[in-house]
Amino acid sequence: MVGIKSAFVVQAICQQLCDLGKEVYFVPDCIGDDDKERLDAIVKHFLPLYATSQSVDSFLEACGGNDVVKSLLPSSTTETVKYVSDCGRG
């Protein structure tokens, strides 16, 4: 799980996935909210009840994402990437 608005979108989708019997992982560094206290509460107390926390690096390694990320970036990119999204829209 990654996303913005931790108490709405991330929380709701996490609960839905758990209701469907899916194993859920979340990446705290890739979840945001406009209210820091709400974000901290969701990431530290709520999400661990339903999902397993992973670092960005361990998540990417587990899903082969480092290769995917590299394929999406221009070859001239030298910065550390924290978030990449490809919805397959061309």
N, C-alpha and C positions, 0 to 999 in steps of 0.2 A: 504494500500500500504506500502510495505517495500521493500528495495532493495539497490543496489549499482549503482553508476553512475546516480545521481539524474537528470541530465539534458538530459539524453538519455533514459534509460530504464524506470525509474519511471515516468518521464514526459510523455513519449509517451504512456505508458500503461494507465496512468490516463486519458489522453485525449481520448483514444480509448474506455475505459469503459464509460466515460461521453457521447461520441457519441452514444453508445448503450443504453443510458438511465439508466445506473446503478448508484446507490448511492455509492459514493466512500469515504472511510475514509483513512487517512494516519497517521502514527506514526513517528513523527520527529526523535525520538531517534533511530529508526530502518532504517533510510535512510542515506546512505553515499555517498561520492564522494571524489575523490583525489584532488579536488580544493575546499577549504573551502569557498571562496567567492561565487562560483557557487552554492554550497550546500545551503548556507545561502539565496541566492537570490531565489532559487527554493522553499525552505521550507517556507520562510517568505512571498514571494510575488506571486509566480505562483500557487503552489498547493492549497492555500486557495480559489482561484477563482473557482476551480473545485471540491474540496473535503473538508471534515470536519477533522480537526486535533483532534487526541485523544492521551492520554498518553498510555504508555505500559500497565499499570495496568487497565485502563478503557477499553481498547480494549480487553484485555484478559478476563476481567469480562463479557463484553458484548457478547463474542462469546463462553463462556465456556472454554476458552483456558487454564485456570489455571489447570484444571483437565487433559487436553490433555498434557500440558507441563510436569506435574508431572508423567504422565504415560510413557513419553519418556525418562526420566532421570533415571540413576542408583539410587537406594535407598540411596546410600551413599553420594549423592550430597548435599552439604550444602551451596554452593555459590548462589548468586542471579543470576538468568538467565535473560538475556535481549533478547535473540534470540534463537528460536528453529525452525528447519525446518524438516518436514517429508514428503517426496515426495511419500511415499508409495512404495518404491522400495525394501522393505524387510529389 
